[in-house]
Amino acid sequence: MTGKKAILSVGMGPGQLDFIAGLKEQGHTVVAFGKGVNSREAEELCDYSAEIDTRDFDGAVAWIDSLPVEITAVGSFAGGMAVKTSQKLANHYGVCTAVPDDLIVDSSKIDQQLLYERLGLSSIKTWDRSEISADEIECLPDDTRFISKPSIGRGSEGITIYDKKELLDAIAADTIENDHVIQTIREGREYRCLIMVQNGKMVLLAPVLRRSYRDTSFLGILGYSDRDIDRLRPFFDAFTKKCKLVNTIIKVDVIVSDDGIDVIEMDIGVGGGFYFKKFISGVYGRDLMDEYINLITDKKIEEFSVSKPMLRMDYVFNRLNSPIKYDPDKCKRVFDDKLGQNEILVNRLHPETKGGFASNSDFIFTVIYEGDGTMNDFLADDIANSELFDIG
């Protein structure tokens, strides 16, 4: 049914709240759906909302088409399992951020890796658990390292690292989960990049160097780095042109090594989580949410330039192995004193009620501040766990 123009939000959880609020502040009619951990505040801001799983494309279309609206833009500020649905809905409604159909794949890491290989974006060897064989592993160099992870999953949960002997032993003992994939590990510098393309031109390439949290594969520290910008820019420029991307935002994790650039994971049409985009906003001195709304509504975006190249974002986890409590005002005072001007982003899922952490999504909060190149790794995490967290 044709009616008033509206913007569709795929998801209405806590990660979508600011996006939906931003749309309403600009006077847009907002249609949103989601199921599970929905934000009551986000739901109340919407003009139309429904409890439909963000993976249910057909159910979403049936509901949307029953409304007296015309969908003119589709957005998902949080991503997750909503990525494929967002892509399909953008194409279905013919909005400016539609992408070629052959770029739309399931969240299965096998399907994603096949896409990256076809596009020439990765040479990382990947096996489905049912396909891997000891004979094939035996042929690889002895110093090869491997990673096993759920075929469908996020938050760096369920990951195991193996050397060659450990993997061969695991295969022989049949201890690798059936729903896992195994990949060779490419050593190098890991970046979480954010790319924005408008009218076929890359207006933003944000190379963010990623360091993992202590002895884990979870996010630990993010910091802007242009060390490899002269390699990354032509790599992504060629990719966007080859794939005929016109208007889109992309979050992509890559490894830069002597062997080349390899894509680990990529979300086309979604720019990563709320916390990551807040950090990018600080680095470039521009509100990325506003620019994302400009992108999906086809308003001109000026090319980005770096404002704070020394900005970093530390992820803070609970290392006390027990539920905790903390005083946000005290945290701000202590961090102001020891880190200088900073911004604390509290995890909206509030994992402080858990004892410890099991995935990347269990961080307590992030702290954004300007480093000076000499600060210790995990400085904010050390301060929080030694001075700010109390057993709950």
FENKA-V521506 format. One record per pair of residues at least 24 apart in sequence whose C-alpha atoms are under 10 Angstrom apart, sorted by the first residue. I is the first residue (numbers start at 1). J is the second residue. D is the distance in whole Angstrom. If there is no record, write none. Layout:
BEGIN
I_J_D / I_J_D
END
This chain:
BEGIN
1_64_9 / 1_65_6 / 1_66_7 / 1_67_7 / 1_68_6 / 1_69_7 / 1_70_7 / 2_65_9 / 2_66_10 / 2_67_8 / 2_68_6 / 2_69_6 / 2_70_5 / 2_71_9 / 3_67_8 / 3_68_5 / 3_69_4 / 3_70_5 / 3_71_9 / 4_29_8 / 4_67_10 / 4_68_7 / 4_69_5 / 4_70_6 / 4_71_9 / 4_72_10 / 5_29_7 / 5_30_9 / 5_68_9 / 5_69_6 / 5_70_5 / 5_71_6 / 5_72_6 / 5_73_9 / 6_30_6 / 6_31_7 / 6_47_9 / 6_48_10 / 6_68_10 / 6_69_6 / 6_70_6 / 6_71_5 / 6_72_6 / 6_73_7 / 6_74_9 / 7_31_6 / 7_32_8 / 7_69_9 / 7_70_8 / 7_71_6 / 7_72_6 / 7_73_5 / 7_74_6 / 7_75_8 / 7_293_10 / 7_296_9 / 7_297_9 / 8_32_6 / 8_33_8 / 8_46_10 / 8_48_10 / 8_49_10 / 8_64_9 / 8_70_10 / 8_71_7 / 8_72_8 / 8_73_6 / 8_74_5 / 8_75_6 / 8_76_8 / 8_86_9 / 8_89_9 / 8_90_9 / 9_33_7 / 9_34_9 / 9_46_9 / 9_49_9 / 9_54_10 / 9_73_9 / 9_74_6 / 9_75_5 / 9_76_6 / 9_77_8 / 9_78_10 / 9_86_9 / 10_34_7 / 10_52_10 / 10_53_9 / 10_54_6 / 10_55_9 / 10_60_9 / 10_74_7 / 10_75_6 / 10_76_5 / 10_77_8 / 10_78_9 / 10_79_8 / 10_82_7 / 10_83_9 / 10_85_8 / 10_86_6 / 10_87_10 / 10_89_9 / 11_35_8 / 11_36_10 / 11_37_10 / 11_38_8 / 11_39_10 / 11_42_10 / 11_43_10 / 11_49_10 / 11_50_10 / 11_51_9 / 11_52_9 / 11_53_8 / 11_54_6 / 11_55_10 / 11_75_9 / 11_76_7 / 11_77_8 / 11_78_8 / 11_79_8 / 11_80_10 / 11_81_10 / 11_82_7 / 11_86_9 / 12_36_10 / 12_37_8 / 12_38_6 / 12_39_6 / 12_40_9 / 12_41_9 / 12_42_6 / 12_43_6 / 12_44_10 / 12_45_10 / 12_46_9 / 12_49_9 / 12_50_9 / 12_51_9 / 12_54_9 / 12_76_9 / 12_77_10 / 12_78_9 / 13_37_6 / 13_38_4 / 13_39_5 / 13_40_8 / 13_41_9 / 13_42_7 / 13_43_8 / 13_78_8 / 13_348_10 / 14_38_7 / 14_39_5 / 14_40_9 / 14_41_9 / 14_42_7 / 14_78_9 / 14_274_9 / 14_347_10 / 14_348_7 / 14_349_8 / 15_39_9 / 15_42_9 / 15_76_9 / 15_77_7 / 15_78_5 / 15_79_9 / 15_273_7 / 15_274_6 / 15_275_9 / 15_347_10 / 15_348_8 / 15_349_10 / 16_42_7 / 16_43_10 / 16_75_10 / 16_76_7 / 16_77_6 / 16_78_6 / 16_79_9 / 16_273_9 / 16_274_8 / 17_41_7 / 17_42_5 / 17_43_9 / 17_45_9 / 17_77_9 / 17_78_9 / 17_274_10 / 18_42_8 / 18_77_9 / 18_274_9 / 18_289_8 / 19_75_9 / 19_76_8 / 19_77_6 / 19_78_9 / 19_274_9 / 19_289_7 / 19_290_9 / 19_292_9 / 19_293_8 / 20_45_7 / 20_46_7 / 20_75_10 / 20_76_10 / 20_77_9 / 20_293_10 / 21_45_7 / 21_46_9 / 22_289_8 / 22_290_7 / 22_293_8 / 23_289_10 / 23_290_9 / 23_293_7 / 26_290_10 / 26_293_10 / 29_69_9 / 29_70_10 / 29_71_10 / 30_69_10 / 30_71_9 / 30_73_10 / 31_64_8 / 31_67_9 / 31_69_9 / 31_71_9 / 31_74_9 / 32_60_9 / 32_64_9 / 32_74_10 / 32_75_10 / 32_76_10 / 33_60_7 / 33_63_9 / 33_64_9 / 34_60_9 / 34_82_9 / 37_349_9 / 53_81_9 / 53_82_9 / 53_85_10 / 54_79_10 / 54_80_9 / 54_81_7 / 54_82_5 / 54_83_9 / 54_84_9 / 54_85_7 / 54_86_8 / 55_80_10 / 55_81_6 / 55_82_6 / 55_83_9 / 55_84_8 / 55_85_6 / 55_86_9 / 56_82_9 / 56_85_7 / 57_82_10 / 57_84_9 / 57_85_6 / 57_86_9 / 57_88_8 / 57_89_7 / 57_92_10 / 58_85_9 / 58_89_10 / 60_85_9 / 60_89_9 / 61_89_8 / 61_92_9 / 61_93_10 / 71_95_8 / 72_96_8 / 72_296_9 / 72_297_8 / 72_298_10 / 73_97_8 / 73_98_10 / 73_293_9 / 73_295_9 / 73_296_6 / 73_297_6 / 73_298_9 / 74_98_9 / 74_269_10 / 74_293_10 / 74_296_7 / 74_297_9 / 75_269_8 / 75_270_8 / 75_292_9 / 75_293_8 / 75_295_10 / 75_296_7 / 75_297_10 / 76_269_8 / 76_270_6 / 76_271_9 / 76_272_10 / 76_273_10 / 76_292_10 / 77_269_9 / 77_270_6 / 77_271_7 / 77_272_7 / 77_273_7 / 77_274_7 / 77_277_9 / 77_289_8 / 77_292_8 / 77_293_10 / 78_270_7 / 78_271_8 / 78_272_6 / 78_273_5 / 78_274_6 / 78_275_10 / 78_277_10 / 79_251_10 / 79_267_8 / 79_268_10 / 79_269_9 / 79_270_6 / 79_271_7 / 79_272_6 / 79_273_7 / 79_274_9 / 80_107_9 / 80_153_9 / 80_154_7 / 80_155_9 / 80_267_9 / 80_270_9 / 80_272_8 / 80_273_8 / 81_106_9 / 81_107_7 / 81_152_9 / 81_153_9 / 81_154_9 / 82_107_10 / 82_270_9 / 83_107_8 / 83_267_7 / 83_268_8 / 83_269_7 / 83_270_7 / 83_271_10 / 84_267_9 / 84_268_9 / 84_269_9 / 84_270_10 / 86_268_9 / 86_269_7 / 86_270_8 / 87_267_10 / 87_268_8 / 87_269_7 / 87_270_9 / 90_269_9 / 90_296_10 / 95_247_10 / 95_296_8 / 95_297_9 / 95_298_9 / 96_198_10 / 96_199_9 / 96_246_8 / 96_247_6 / 96_248_9 / 96_295_9 / 96_296_7 / 96_297_8 / 96_298_7 / 97_197_10 / 97_198_9 / 97_199_10 / 97_245_9 / 97_246_7 / 97_247_5 / 97_248_5 / 97_249_9 / 97_269_7 / 97_295_8 / 97_296_6 / 97_297_9 / 97_298_8 / 98_245_9 / 98_246_8 / 98_247_8 / 98_248_8 / 98_269_9 / 98_296_10 / 99_243_9 / 99_244_8 / 99_245_6 / 99_246_8 / 99_247_8 / 99_248_8 / 99_268_8 / 99_269_8 / 100_243_7 / 100_244_7 / 100_245_8 / 100_246_10 / 102_243_9 / 103_243_8 / 103_245_10 / 103_268_8 / 104_267_10 / 104_268_8 / 106_152_9 / 107_151_8 / 107_152_6 / 107_153_8 / 107_154_10 / 107_265_10 / 107_267_9 / 108_150_9 / 108_151_5 / 108_152_5 / 108_153_8 / 108_179_10 / 108_180_10 / 108_181_9 / 109_149_9 / 109_150_8 / 109_151_5 / 109_152_6 / 109_153_9 / 109_180_9 / 109_181_7 / 109_182_10 / 109_264_9 / 109_265_8 / 110_151_7 / 110_152_9 / 110_180_10 / 110_181_7 / 110_182_9 / 110_183_10 / 111_151_9 / 112_151_10 / 112_263_10 / 112_264_9 / 112_265_8 / 112_266_8 / 112_267_10 / 113_183_10 / 113_263_9 / 113_264_8 / 113_265_8 / 113_266_10 / 116_262_9 / 116_263_7 / 116_264_9 / 116_265_9 / 116_266_9 / 117_262_9 / 117_263_9 / 119_239_8 / 119_242_8 / 119_243_8 / 120_239_9 / 120_261_10 / 120_262_9 / 120_263_9 / 121_235_9 / 121_236_9 / 121_239_8 / 121_254_9 / 121_260_10 / 121_261_7 / 121_262_6 / 121_263_6 / 121_264_9 / 122_254_9 / 122_255_9 / 122_260_9 / 122_261_7 / 122_262_4 / 122_263_5 / 122_264_8 / 122_265_10 / 123_184_10 / 123_186_9 / 123_259_9 / 123_260_9 / 123_261_9 / 123_262_6 / 123_263_9 / 123_264_10 / 124_183_7 / 124_184_6 / 124_185_7 / 124_186_7 / 124_262_7 / 124_263_8 / 124_264_8 / 125_182_8 / 125_183_6 / 125_184_6 / 125_185_9 / 125_186_9 / 126_181_7 / 126_182_6 / 126_183_4 / 126_184_7 / 126_185_10 / 127_180_9 / 127_181_6 / 127_182_5 / 127_183_6 / 127_184_9 / 128_178_9 / 128_179_8 / 128_180_7 / 128_181_5 / 128_182_6 / 128_183_9 / 129_171_9 / 129_174_10 / 129_176_7 / 129_177_7 / 129_178_6 / 129_179_7 / 129_180_6 / 129_181_5 / 129_182_7 / 130_176_10 / 130_177_10 / 130_178_7 / 130_179_9 / 130_180_9 / 130_181_9 / 131_181_9 / 131_182_10 / 132_171_8 / 132_181_9 / 132_182_8 / 133_168_9 / 133_171_8 / 133_172_9 / 134_167_9 / 134_168_6 / 134_169_9 / 134_170_10 / 134_171_7 / 134_172_8 / 135_168_9 / 137_164_7 / 137_165_9 / 137_167_8 / 137_168_7 / 137_171_10 / 137_184_10 / 138_164_8 / 138_165_9 / 138_168_8 / 140_164_8 / 140_184_10 / 144_184_7 / 144_185_7 / 144_186_9 / 144_187_10 / 145_183_9 / 145_184_6 / 145_185_5 / 145_186_8 / 145_187_9 / 146_182_7 / 146_183_6 / 146_184_4 / 146_185_5 / 146_186_9 / 147_180_10 / 147_181_8 / 147_182_6 / 147_183_5 / 147_184_6 / 147_185_6 / 148_176_8 / 148_177_9 / 148_180_6 / 148_181_6 / 148_182_4 / 148_183_7 / 148_184_9 / 148_185_10 / 149_176_9 / 149_177_9 / 149_179_8 / 149_180_5 / 149_181_6 / 149_182_7 / 149_183_9 / 150_177_8 / 150_178_9 / 150_179_6 / 150_180_4 / 150_181_6 / 150_182_9 / 151_178_9 / 151_179_6 / 151_180_5 / 151_181_5 / 151_182_9 / 152_179_8 / 152_180_8 / 152_181_9 / 153_180_10 / 154_359_9 / 154_360_8 / 154_361_9 / 155_217_9 / 155_218_7 / 155_219_9 / 155_358_9 / 155_359_6 / 155_360_5 / 155_361_6 / 155_362_9 / 156_216_9 / 156_217_6 / 156_218_6 / 156_219_9 / 156_358_9 / 156_359_6 / 156_360_6 / 156_361_9 / 157_216_10 / 157_217_9 / 157_218_8 / 157_358_7 / 157_359_5 / 157_360_7 / 157_361_9 / 158_358_9 / 158_359_8 / 159_216_9 / 159_217_8 / 159_218_10 / 159_359_10 / 160_216_10 / 160_217_9 / 161_185_9 / 161_216_10 / 161_217_9 / 185_255_10 / 186_255_7 / 186_256_9 / 186_257_8 / 186_258_10 / 186_259_9 / 186_260_10 / 186_261_10 / 186_262_8 / 186_264_10 / 187_255_7 / 187_256_8 / 187_257_7 / 187_258_9 / 187_259_9 / 188_254_9 / 188_255_6 / 188_256_5 / 188_257_5 / 188_258_8 / 188_259_9 / 188_260_10 / 188_261_9 / 188_262_10 / 189_227_10 / 189_228_9 / 189_254_8 / 189_255_6 / 189_256_5 / 189_257_7 / 189_258_10 / 189_261_10 / 190_253_7 / 190_254_6 / 190_255_5 / 190_256_6 / 190_257_9 / 190_261_10 / 190_262_10 / 190_263_10 / 190_264_9 / 191_222_9 / 191_223_9 / 191_224_9 / 191_225_9 / 191_228_10 / 191_232_10 / 191_252_8 / 191_253_6 / 191_254_5 / 191_255_6 / 191_256_8 / 191_263_10 / 191_264_10 / 192_222_8 / 192_223_10 / 192_224_10 / 192_251_7 / 192_252_6 / 192_253_4 / 192_254_7 / 192_255_9 / 192_264_10 / 192_265_9 / 192_266_10 / 192_272_9 / 192_276_9 / 193_224_10 / 193_232_9 / 193_250_8 / 193_251_6 / 193_252_5 / 193_253_6 / 193_254_8 / 193_266_9 / 193_271_9 / 193_272_9 / 193_280_10 / 194_249_7 / 194_250_6 / 194_251_5 / 194_252_7 / 194_253_9 / 194_266_10 / 194_267_10 / 194_270_9 / 194_271_6 / 194_272_8 / 194_276_9 / 194_277_9 / 194_280_8 / 195_233_10 / 195_236_8 / 195_237_10 / 195_240_10 / 195_248_8 / 195_249_6 / 195_250_5 / 195_251_7 / 195_252_8 / 195_268_9 / 195_269_10 / 195_270_10 / 195_271_8 / 196_246_10 / 196_247_8 / 196_248_6 / 196_249_4 / 196_250_6 / 196_251_9 / 196_269_9 / 196_270_10 / 196_271_9 / 196_291_9 / 196_292_9 / 196_295_8 / 196_301_9 / 196_303_9 / 196_304_10 / 197_237_10 / 197_240_8 / 197_245_7 / 197_246_6 / 197_247_5 / 197_248_5 / 197_249_6 / 197_250_8 / 197_295_9 / 197_301_9 / 197_303_10 / 198_245_9 / 198_246_6 / 198_247_4 / 198_248_7 / 198_249_9 / 198_295_7 / 198_296_10 / 198_298_8 / 198_299_9 / 198_300_8 / 198_301_7 / 198_302_10 / 198_303_10 / 199_245_8 / 199_246_5 / 199_247_6 / 199_248_9 / 199_295_10 / 199_298_9 / 199_300_9 / 199_301_10 / 200_237_10 / 200_240_7 / 200_241_7 / 200_244_7 / 200_245_6 / 200_246_4 / 200_247_7 / 200_248_9 / 201_237_8 / 201_240_8 / 201_241_9 / 201_245_9 / 201_246_8 / 201_247_8 / 201_303_9 / 202_233_9 / 202_236_9 / 202_237_7 / 202_240_8 / 202_241_10 / 202_245_10 / 202_246_9 / 202_247_9 / 202_248_9 / 202_249_10 / 202_303_8 / 202_304_10 / 203_301_7 / 203_302_7 / 203_303_5 / 203_304_6 / 203_305_9 / 204_233_10 / 204_249_9 / 204_284_10 / 204_301_10 / 204_302_9 / 204_303_6 / 204_304_6 / 204_305_8 / 205_229_9 / 205_232_9 / 205_233_7 / 205_236_9 / 205_237_10 / 205_250_10 / 205_303_10 / 205_304_8 / 205_305_10 / 206_232_10 / 206_233_10 / 206_251_10 / 206_280_7 / 206_283_9 / 206_284_9 / 206_304_9 / 206_305_10 / 206_306_9 / 207_232_8 / 207_233_9 / 207_252_10 / 207_253_10 / 207_254_10 / 207_280_10 / 208_253_9 / 208_276_10 / 208_279_10 / 208_280_9 / 208_283_10 / 208_312_9 / 209_253_10 / 209_254_10 / 209_255_10 / 209_312_10 / 210_253_9 / 210_254_10 / 210_255_10 / 210_313_10 / 211_314_10 / 211_377_9 / 211_378_10 / 212_315_10 / 212_360_10 / 213_314_9 / 213_315_8 / 213_316_9 / 213_317_9 / 213_360_9 / 213_377_9 / 213_378_8 / 213_381_10 / 214_377_9 / 214_378_8 / 216_358_10 / 216_359_9 / 216_360_9 / 217_359_9 / 217_360_8 / 218_315_9 / 218_358_9 / 218_359_7 / 218_360_5 / 218_361_9 / 218_362_10 / 218_363_9 / 219_313_10 / 219_314_9 / 219_315_7 / 219_316_10 / 219_359_10 / 219_360_6 / 219_361_9 / 219_363_9 / 220_313_8 / 220_314_6 / 220_315_5 / 220_316_8 / 220_317_9 / 220_360_9 / 220_363_9 / 220_366_9 / 220_377_9 / 220_378_7 / 220_381_9 / 221_312_7 / 221_313_6 / 221_314_5 / 221_315_6 / 221_316_9 / 221_366_9 / 221_367_10 / 221_368_10 / 221_377_8 / 221_378_7 / 221_379_10 / 221_380_10 / 222_276_9 / 222_279_9 / 222_280_10 / 222_311_9 / 222_312_6 / 222_313_5 / 222_314_7 / 222_315_8 / 222_368_9 / 223_279_9 / 223_280_10 / 223_283_9 / 223_309_8 / 223_310_7 / 223_311_6 / 223_312_4 / 223_313_7 / 223_314_9 / 223_368_10 / 223_370_9 / 223_371_9 / 224_279_10 / 224_280_9 / 224_283_7 / 224_284_10 / 224_306_9 / 224_308_9 / 224_309_6 / 224_310_7 / 224_311_7 / 224_312_7 / 224_313_10 / 225_309_7 / 225_310_9 / 225_311_10 / 226_309_9 / 228_256_8 / 228_257_10 / 231_256_9 / 231_260_9 / 231_261_8 / 232_256_8 / 232_260_10 / 232_261_8 / 235_260_10 / 235_261_8 / 247_295_7 / 247_296_8 / 247_298_8 / 248_292_9 / 248_295_7 / 248_296_8 / 249_292_8 / 249_295_8 / 249_296_9 / 251_276_10 / 251_277_10 / 269_296_10 / 274_345_10 / 274_347_10 / 274_348_10 / 275_313_9 / 275_315_10 / 275_345_7 / 275_346_9 / 275_347_9 / 275_365_9 / 275_366_8 / 275_367_10 / 275_368_10 / 276_313_9 / 276_366_10 / 278_313_10 / 278_343_10 / 278_345_9 / 278_368_9 / 279_311_8 / 279_312_8 / 279_313_7 / 279_343_10 / 279_345_10 / 279_366_10 / 279_367_9 / 279_368_7 / 279_369_9 / 280_306_10 / 280_308_10 / 280_311_9 / 280_312_10 / 280_313_10 / 281_306_10 / 281_307_10 / 281_308_10 / 282_306_9 / 282_307_8 / 282_308_7 / 282_309_9 / 282_311_7 / 282_312_9 / 282_343_10 / 282_368_8 / 282_369_9 / 282_370_10 / 283_307_6 / 283_308_5 / 283_309_6 / 283_310_8 / 283_311_6 / 283_312_9 / 283_368_10 / 283_370_10 / 284_308_7 / 284_309_8 / 284_311_10 / 308_369_10 / 308_370_8 / 309_370_8 / 309_371_9 / 310_369_8 / 310_370_5 / 310_371_6 / 310_372_7 / 310_373_8 / 311_342_10 / 311_368_7 / 311_369_6 / 311_370_4 / 311_371_6 / 311_372_9 / 312_342_10 / 312_366_10 / 312_367_8 / 312_368_6 / 312_369_6 / 312_370_6 / 312_371_6 / 312_372_10 / 313_342_10 / 313_343_9 / 313_344_9 / 313_345_10 / 313_366_6 / 313_367_5 / 313_368_4 / 313_369_7 / 313_370_9 / 313_371_9 / 313_378_10 / 313_380_9 / 314_344_10 / 314_365_9 / 314_366_5 / 314_367_5 / 314_368_7 / 314_369_8 / 314_377_9 / 314_378_7 / 314_379_8 / 314_380_6 / 314_381_7 / 315_345_10 / 315_360_9 / 315_362_10 / 315_363_6 / 315_364_8 / 315_365_6 / 315_366_5 / 315_367_7 / 315_368_9 / 315_378_8 / 315_379_10 / 315_380_8 / 315_381_7 / 316_346_10 / 316_347_10 / 316_362_9 / 316_363_6 / 316_364_6 / 316_365_6 / 316_366_6 / 316_367_8 / 316_378_8 / 316_379_9 / 316_380_7 / 316_381_5 / 316_382_8 / 316_383_9 / 316_384_7 / 316_385_8 / 317_351_9 / 317_352_9 / 317_356_8 / 317_357_7 / 317_360_9 / 317_361_10 / 317_362_7 / 317_363_5 / 317_364_5 / 317_365_7 / 317_366_9 / 317_380_10 / 317_381_7 / 317_382_10 / 317_384_9 / 317_385_8 / 318_351_9 / 318_352_7 / 318_354_9 / 318_355_7 / 318_356_5 / 318_357_7 / 318_362_8 / 318_363_7 / 318_364_7 / 318_365_10 / 318_381_8 / 318_384_9 / 318_385_7 / 318_389_8 / 319_355_8 / 319_356_6 / 319_357_8 / 319_381_9 / 319_382_9 / 319_384_10 / 319_385_7 / 319_386_9 / 319_389_9 / 320_355_7 / 320_356_6 / 320_357_10 / 320_385_7 / 320_386_9 / 320_389_8 / 320_390_9 / 320_391_8 / 321_354_8 / 321_355_5 / 321_356_4 / 321_357_8 / 321_391_9 / 322_352_9 / 322_353_8 / 322_354_7 / 322_355_4 / 322_356_6 / 322_357_10 / 322_390_9 / 322_391_6 / 322_392_7 / 323_351_8 / 323_352_6 / 323_353_5 / 323_354_5 / 323_355_4 / 323_356_7 / 323_389_10 / 323_390_9 / 323_391_6 / 323_392_5 / 324_351_9 / 324_352_5 / 324_353_6 / 324_354_8 / 324_355_8 / 324_356_9 / 324_364_10 / 324_385_10 / 324_388_10 / 324_389_6 / 324_390_5 / 324_391_5 / 324_392_4 / 325_352_7 / 325_353_8 / 325_388_9 / 325_389_6 / 325_390_5 / 325_391_6 / 325_392_5 / 326_352_9 / 326_384_9 / 326_387_10 / 326_388_6 / 326_389_5 / 326_390_6 / 326_391_9 / 326_392_8 / 327_388_7 / 327_389_8 / 327_390_9 / 328_388_9 / 330_387_10 / 330_388_8 / 331_383_9 / 331_384_8 / 331_387_9 / 331_388_6 / 331_389_9 / 332_367_10 / 334_383_8 / 334_384_9 / 334_387_9 / 334_388_8 / 335_367_9 / 335_369_9 / 335_380_8 / 335_383_8 / 335_384_9 / 336_369_9 / 338_379_9 / 338_380_9 / 338_383_9 / 339_367_9 / 339_368_9 / 339_369_7 / 339_370_8 / 339_371_8 / 339_375_9 / 339_379_9 / 339_380_8 / 340_369_7 / 340_370_8 / 340_371_9 / 341_368_9 / 341_369_6 / 341_370_8 / 342_367_7 / 342_368_5 / 342_369_5 / 342_370_8 / 343_367_6 / 343_368_5 / 343_369_7 / 344_368_6 / 344_369_9 / 352_389_10 / 352_391_10 / 352_392_8 / 353_392_8 / 354_392_10 / 355_391_9 / 355_392_10
END
